[in-house]
Amino acid sequence: MEPRLLGRVLKKFIASNSLGESISQVELLTRWEEILSPVVSKHAKPAGIKGNELLVEVSSSAWLNELLFLKDKLKNRLNKEVGRELITEIRFYLKEG
């Protein structure tokens, strides 16, 4: 048996099952402000992920329109950060209150 680094073996195991997707989702949600610009993250907060759809709460209709325009760019950036195509759709909605 060849010796292997434990980290590599664990990473491969996690990536090979649904646990890897859950970990990527948590990583994306917790690193939101780090991944996106401070301006965007000030006005848009992730509310959760359902399947491959990211739900984002937005502070105003003006920001909602801006983010709709940037949707593909944001989706690509988020997927690049987690190293897989985790998000296939982003749904923006206005913050209540």
ABEGO torsion letter per residue (X at the ends): XBBBBAAAAAAAAAAABAAAAAAAAAAAAAAAAAABBAAAAAABBBAEBBEABBBBBBABAAAAAAAAAAAAAAAAAAAAAAGBBABABBBBBBBBX
